[in-house]
Amino acid sequence: MKRWLLWLLTLTAVTGEEFTLKVAGVEDEILVSLPGNHDAAKSWPAVFYYHGTNGRPDTSLIRAHTGEDDWIVVGMGYAKRGTFVQTPAGLADEVKVLKEVRARLIDRANLDPSRIYLSGFSKGGWVSGLLLQSESTLAGAAILGAGHMTSVESVPRPLKKGTPVFVGVGRYDRNYPFGLRALVFYRQLGAEVDFEEWRGIGHKFPKAGSRGLMEWLSLQLGQVSSDDELEERLKSLLAMEDGFEKWWRLRELAESPAVRAKEGWKEKVEAHRIAAEKDPKIAREARILKESRRLLVREIGKKSLKDLEEITIGYARIAESAGDSPQGVVATKDYERVSEILDLAKKQYGDLEERAQADEVKPELPEEKRRIPGNPLVR
């Protein structure tokens, strides 16, 4: 049976022991879920998951992506609940909590301190990235619904070469450009970064779960997809009748953690993507996407209010020329997002002066109304 089907079957399975930890200074109890195959004679990797602004400690989202075995999953609480605010003192408090939980789980659950991965959605995603920059002992991080805004240090400390980082963010999320910034930032620090764009949604986790996150977690255990598995996935995509959907799914597959981990497979999938673009309608979509990405590059870089105004006009022109095509719809959403940022920036800085840097405008961190997708199945 295919590995991902086995994973789906574990979603309703009972995991190992579950218990809580009370940490001084943390209002919520920390939740701990041990793997079903937990053996006290062995050491175990863990994912420490940080919830969003209005959430509570939770293990179910990550457990839905790991299956019942192999991982300790920890639902973390914060030293400071509420809206995310980045300060050195606040970060130090969260580091203290992290170290306390780590020490207690080393004793109680034989946690492997060299294989601790962080993850989190929204506020939790921002905090996961900051902690990864601060704590050299962390093995990696999965940043969800967030990205990179500012560094912990003025001169960021390089990460261990190849440190795994996963970034997943909705295409219509206002944090999407910051997710792209995270892709660039962590690669510059030496990390191996996988990026997954969640099509058609804003600031929320996909209802169907994240296949990329599942693959990324499997790779941390050394579980690499076989050629037969990838061949079957590719074959199913090539059989699709919807030309646009086939082209887009090929793009997604080429950038997936499973494919990126297999030598020669990215090039193989890309060859099919290029072939799909021989269709004039798909070629047009590819051109529109390329134009939009040029503007995204400008958007995530340093810019003045004048630059933001030009980017807004650029998105409007793409949206108008593309009409109701799939990429035209995306360009319209980009125009609406940047227009709001521009209006906010004008209120903050006044006239379009070069000295007013628009990258100082903070991303919005919407309330997290759902902690876990209602149907956490991989699409």
C-alpha positions in Angstrom: 0.0 0.0 0.0 1.3 3.5 -0.8 2.9 5.4 2.0 0.5 8.3 1.8 -2.5 6.0 1.9 -1.1 4.4 5.1 -0.8 7.9 6.5 -4.4 8.7 5.7 -5.5 5.6 7.6 -3.6 6.7 10.7 -5.6 9.9 11.1 -8.3 8.3 13.2 -5.8 6.0 15.0 -5.1 6.4 18.7 -1.6 7.7 19.3 0.6 6.9 22.3 0.4 8.5 25.8 -0.9 12.0 26.0 -0.2 14.3 29.0 0.1 18.0 30.0 2.9 20.0 31.5 2.5 23.1 33.6 5.3 25.6 33.1 5.7 28.6 35.4 4.8 31.9 33.6 2.7 30.1 30.9 -1.1 30.4 31.4 -2.0 27.4 29.2 -0.9 23.9 29.9 1.5 22.4 27.4 0.1 19.4 25.6 2.3 16.4 24.8 1.4 13.6 22.4 3.8 10.6 22.4 4.0 8.4 19.3 2.2 5.1 19.2 5.4 3.3 18.8 7.2 5.1 21.6 10.0 3.1 23.3 11.7 4.6 26.3 14.9 2.9 25.3 15.1 5.1 22.2 15.4 8.8 21.6 12.7 10.6 19.6 12.4 13.6 17.4 9.7 16.2 18.2 7.7 19.0 16.6 6.8 21.9 19.0 3.7 23.6 17.5 2.8 27.2 18.3 -0.8 28.2 17.8 -2.2 31.4 16.4 -3.2 34.5 18.3 -6.6 33.3 19.6 -5.8 29.6 19.7 -4.8 27.2 22.5 -2.1 24.6 22.7 -2.9 21.9 20.2 -1.2 18.8 18.8 -3.9 17.6 16.3 -2.8 19.7 13.3 0.8 18.4 13.3 -0.3 14.8 14.3 -2.6 14.8 11.3 0.6 15.2 9.2 2.9 12.9 11.0 0.6 9.9 11.5 0.5 8.1 14.8 4.1 7.0 15.0 7.7 8.2 15.1 7.2 11.8 16.4 6.6 13.5 19.7 4.2 16.3 19.1 4.0 19.2 21.6 1.3 21.9 21.7 3.2 24.9 23.0 1.8 27.7 25.1 3.2 31.3 25.2 4.9 33.3 27.9 2.8 36.1 26.5 -0.5 35.4 25.0 -2.3 37.7 22.6 -1.2 39.7 19.6 2.3 39.0 18.3 4.8 41.7 19.3 8.5 41.2 18.5 10.8 42.5 21.3 14.1 41.1 22.6 12.6 40.6 26.1 9.5 38.9 24.7 11.6 36.5 22.6 13.8 35.7 25.6 10.7 34.7 27.6 9.6 32.3 24.8 13.2 30.8 24.6 13.0 30.2 28.3 9.7 28.3 28.0 11.1 26.3 25.1 14.1 25.3 27.1 12.0 24.3 30.1 9.8 22.1 28.0 12.7 20.6 26.2 14.5 19.7 29.5 11.4 18.1 31.0 10.7 16.0 27.9 14.3 14.8 27.7 13.8 13.3 31.1 10.2 12.1 30.8 9.9 11.0 27.1 13.5 10.6 26.0 13.3 13.5 23.6 16.3 13.8 21.3 17.5 17.4 21.9 19.2 17.5 18.5 16.0 16.7 16.6 13.6 19.4 17.8 11.6 21.1 15.0 9.4 24.1 15.5 6.2 24.9 13.6 3.3 27.3 14.0 0.5 29.0 12.2 0.1 32.8 12.0 1.6 34.2 15.3 3.1 30.7 15.8 4.7 30.9 12.4 6.4 34.2 13.2 7.6 32.9 16.6 8.9 29.7 15.1 11.1 31.7 12.7 12.4 34.0 15.4 13.2 31.0 17.7 15.0 29.2 14.9 17.2 32.3 14.4 17.9 32.5 18.2 18.5 28.8 19.1 21.4 27.1 17.3 20.3 23.7 18.8 17.0 23.6 16.8 16.9 21.2 13.9 14.5 23.2 11.6 11.2 24.9 11.4 7.9 24.8 9.4 6.5 28.4 9.2 2.8 28.4 8.3 0.7 31.4 7.4 3.6 33.7 8.2 7.1 34.5 6.9 10.0 36.8 7.6 9.7 40.4 8.6 12.8 41.5 10.6 15.8 39.6 11.9 16.6 38.8 15.5 20.0 40.3 15.2 21.2 43.2 13.0 23.6 40.8 11.4 21.7 37.5 11.2 23.6 34.4 12.4 24.1 31.8 9.6 22.2 28.6 10.2 23.9 25.2 10.0 24.2 24.5 6.3 21.2 22.6 5.0 18.9 23.4 8.0 15.5 22.3 6.8 12.8 25.0 6.6 9.3 24.7 5.2 7.1 27.7 4.4 3.4 27.3 3.6 1.1 30.3 3.1 -2.1 31.1 1.3 -1.8 32.9 -2.0 -4.4 35.5 -0.9 -2.9 35.9 2.6 -1.6 39.4 3.2 1.4 37.6 4.7 2.2 35.9 1.3 4.9 38.4 0.4 6.5 37.9 3.8 6.4 34.1 3.1 8.4 34.8 0.0 10.8 36.9 2.0 11.3 33.9 4.3 12.2 31.8 1.3 14.9 34.2 0.3 16.1 35.1 3.9 16.5 31.5 5.2 18.2 30.4 2.0 20.7 33.2 2.4 21.4 31.9 5.9 22.3 28.5 4.5 18.9 26.7 5.0 17.3 24.3 2.6 13.9 25.9 2.1 10.7 24.3 0.7 7.9 26.7 -0.2 4.3 25.7 -0.7 1.7 28.1 -2.0 -1.8 27.3 -0.9 -4.0 28.3 -3.8 -7.3 30.1 -3.5 -7.2 30.8 0.3 -6.2 33.7 2.5 -5.1 33.6 6.1 -6.0 30.1 7.1 -4.7 26.5 6.9 -5.9 24.4 4.0 -9.0 22.4 4.9 -7.5 19.4 3.1 -4.2 19.7 4.9 -0.8 20.3 3.4 0.8 17.5 1.4 4.1 19.5 1.3 4.2 19.6 5.1 3.6 15.9 5.3 6.4 15.2 2.8 8.8 17.6 4.6 8.2 15.9 8.0 8.8 12.5 6.4 12.0 13.7 4.9 13.3 14.6 8.4 13.0 10.9 9.3 14.9 9.9 6.2 11.8 8.7 4.4 12.2 9.5 0.7 9.6 8.8 -1.9 10.4 5.9 -4.3 10.7 6.4 -8.0 7.5 4.3 -8.4 5.6 6.6 -6.1 6.7 9.7 -8.0 6.1 8.0 -11.4 2.5 7.3 -10.4 1.9 10.8 -9.2 3.3 12.2 -12.4 1.3 9.8 -14.5 -2.0 10.9 -12.8 -1.2 14.5 -13.5 -0.4 14.0 -17.1 -3.7 12.2 -17.6 -5.7 15.3 -16.4 -8.0 16.8 -19.1 -8.0 20.3 -17.7 -4.9 21.9 -19.3 -4.5 24.7 -16.9 -4.9 22.5 -13.8 -2.4 20.0 -15.2 0.1 22.8 -15.9 -0.3 24.2 -12.4 -0.1 20.8 -10.6 3.1 20.1 -12.5 4.5 23.4 -11.2 3.5 22.4 -7.7 4.9 18.9 -8.0 8.3 20.2 -9.3 8.6 22.3 -6.1 7.4 19.7 -3.7 9.7 18.4 -1.0 9.3 14.9 -2.3 10.5 15.8 -5.8 13.2 18.2 -4.6 14.7 15.5 -2.5 15.1 13.1 -5.5 18.0 13.8 -7.9 16.9 14.3 -11.4 13.2 14.4 -10.7 12.7 18.2 -10.6 14.2 18.4 -14.1 11.9 15.6 -15.3 8.8 17.3 -14.0 9.9 20.6 -15.4 10.2 19.1 -18.8 6.5 18.2 -18.8 5.6 21.6 -17.5 7.5 23.3 -20.4 5.8 20.9 -22.8 2.4 21.9 -21.4 3.2 25.6 -22.1 3.2 24.9 -25.9 -0.6 25.2 -25.6 -1.2 29.0 -26.5 -3.7 29.4 -23.6 -1.3 27.9 -21.1 1.6 30.0 -22.6 -0.5 33.1 -21.9 -1.0 32.1 -18.3 2.7 31.5 -17.9 3.5 35.0 -19.3 1.0 36.6 -16.9 2.5 34.7 -14.0 6.0 35.8 -15.0 4.8 39.5 -15.1 3.2 39.1 -11.6 6.4 37.6 -10.2 8.4 40.5 -11.3 6.2 42.8 -9.3 6.4 40.4 -6.3 10.2 40.6 -6.4 9.8 44.4 -6.2 7.2 44.1 -3.5 9.3 42.0 -1.1 12.4 44.1 -1.6 13.1 47.5 0.0 10.8 50.1 -1.4 9.5 53.6 -1.0 5.9 54.7 -1.1 6.4 55.7 -4.7 7.5 52.1 -5.4 4.4 50.8 -3.8 2.3 53.1 -5.9 4.0 51.8 -9.1 3.6 48.2 -8.0 -0.1 48.8 -7.4 -0.5 50.3 -10.9 1.4 47.3 -12.3 -0.9 44.8 -10.7 -3.9 46.8 -12.0 -2.6 46.7 -15.5 -2.0 42.9 -15.4 -5.5 42.3 -13.9 -7.1 44.4 -16.6 -5.3 42.7 -19.5 -5.7 39.2 -18.1 -9.4 39.5 -17.5 -11.0 36.6 -15.7 -8.2 34.1 -16.5 -6.9 32.2 -13.5 -3.8 34.4 -13.2 -5.9 37.5 -13.8 -8.0 36.6 -10.7 -4.8 36.3 -8.7 -3.5 39.7 -10.1 -6.7 41.3 -9.0 -6.2 40.0 -5.5 -2.7 41.3 -5.5 -3.9 44.7 -6.6 -6.4 44.8 -3.8 -3.8 43.7 -1.2 -1.2 46.2 -2.2 -3.8 49.0 -2.5 -4.7 48.5 1.1 -1.0 48.4 2.1 -0.4 51.6 0.1 -3.4 53.4 1.8 -2.1 52.3 5.2 1.4 53.5 4.4 0.2 56.9 3.3 -1.6 57.3 6.6 1.6 56.4 8.4 4.0 58.4 6.4 2.1 61.1 4.6 3.4 62.2 1.2 5.2 60.0 -1.2 8.7 60.8 0.1 11.6 58.5 -0.6 12.7 58.6 3.0 9.5 56.8 4.1 10.2 53.0 3.7 7.1 51.0 3.0 8.8 47.8 4.2 8.3 49.2 7.7 4.6 48.6 7.3 3.8 45.6 9.5 1.8 42.6 8.2 -1.6 42.1 9.5 -1.9 39.1 11.8 -5.6 38.1 11.6 -7.4 36.3 14.4 -7.0 32.6 14.1 -10.6 31.3 14.2 -9.7 27.7 13.4 -6.9 25.7 15.0 -7.2 22.6 12.8 -8.8 22.0 9.4 -12.1 20.3 9.7 -11.0 17.5 7.4 -7.2 17.1 7.7 -6.7 14.9 4.7 -3.9 15.6 2.2 -5.3 16.7 -1.1 
